[in-house]
Amino acid sequence: MPNKNDDNFWNASIEEIKRGYAKEEKEICCLVCSEAFTKGRIYEIDGMLFDAQKAAELHVEREHGSMFNYILNMNSSFTGLSDVQGELLALFKEGISDKEVAERMKIAPSTVRNHRFKLREKEKQARLFLVLMDLLKEEADKDIRNTDKGLISDPHKTATTLDDRFKITEEEKIKVISTYFDENGALKSYPAREKKKVIVLETIAKSFKPKKKYTEKEVNRTLQRIFEDYATLRRALIEYGFLDRTNDGSGYWVKE
C-alpha cells in the first residue's frame, strides 16, 4: 500500500512543493506532514477566522518553516546536491555578497563564482529533464514508474539512504505484507532481506500518528503488540528514517 504522505509529496507539482501544500478535491493537504484542511470549512487560528487554503498556508509556515530549508535538509540522494552546494545555496538565500560567502566558507571569491556557474548549469539540466518527462507522459501516455513487473514505489522522503533495497514495486509490497503480517496486524517474523525490511518497517510506522510525541515506553508498548522483539523494530525504525527521537531517547515521533 502506498504511503499517502509520501505519495502526495512525490506527485506534487513544482508550485505545490514550493508552497508546501496540494489542493485535492475536498481538502488541502500539507505535503510535509499530510495535515488536511477541509474545503468549505472555516478554521480559527489565534482568534481569527481563515478558509482552508489560508489555514494550510499558516500551518506550513508555523509547523515547518521555509520549504526551501526543508528541501535543503532532505537526503542528498533526493536533491542531488553535495554538502558544499547545499551550504552555498543556504548562504545565497541570505542575499549576501560573494565576498562574504567566500569568507564564511573560507574559499576564494572566484570559487564561489565557479559554483554559481555549476549550479546554473544544474538548473538548466533540471528544467530540460522535466520537459522530457512531461513530453514522455503526454506522447507515450506512460508513467516512468510503470515497469513490466509493476509500478515502482517511491521511497519515503525521510529515508536516511537510498540504494537497491528501495527498488520496490507496489505488487512486492502487497505480497510481503500478506506474507509477514497476520490478520491482526502482528508480525510473524522479522525478514532478513533488506528490501523486505523496508516494506515491513514502512507498514509498522503507520501505527504511529504524525506530529504526536511518544515516550520510549509508549513506543515499546505499540511495537510489542506487533512483534515480541520490539527493541529491534524500534532501532530499525530510527535507522531507516521512519521515526526520529531526542538525543537522550526520551521522546519519539514520526519523522517528517
Summary of the structure (lengths in Angstrom):
residues: 256
radius of gyration: 21.0
end to end distance: 18.9
largest distance: 62.8
contacts: 676
relative contact order: 0.09
helix: 52%
strand: 12%
